[in-house]
Amino acid sequence: MYTLPEVRAYAARSDPDAHGAFEDRAWSLEPGDRYTISGCDEAHHVVAASRHRYDSRVDLVVYLPGEDRIADARVHGGRLLGIQRPFAAGTATVLPAPQREG
């Protein structure tokens, strides 16, 4: 499970210059992406994404830096978003794997 301090630290390390920006549908969101949605200027950091085969929505766990909280979000899969994704050149940090409580 991700904790608020872990996600907050990841968001703080995210370099805006180490991300490629493009527009795509919500279906393409992956953990580590940042996205903006029309009507909201704040970038949401994707912690986890779940796509159900027969559902038209994408369930997300996102970090909202302006509110300093982790929240659940549900976005229609066909919704057009402004997405920033870390480059694959190894220069960008990646979200750590969730730790299981044992």
Secondary structure, 3 states (H helix, E strand, C coil): CCCHHHHHHHHHHCCHHHEEEEEEEHHHCCCCCEEECCCCCCCEEEEEEEECCCCCEEEEEEEECCCCEEEEEEEECCCEEEEEEECCCCCCCCCCCCCCCC
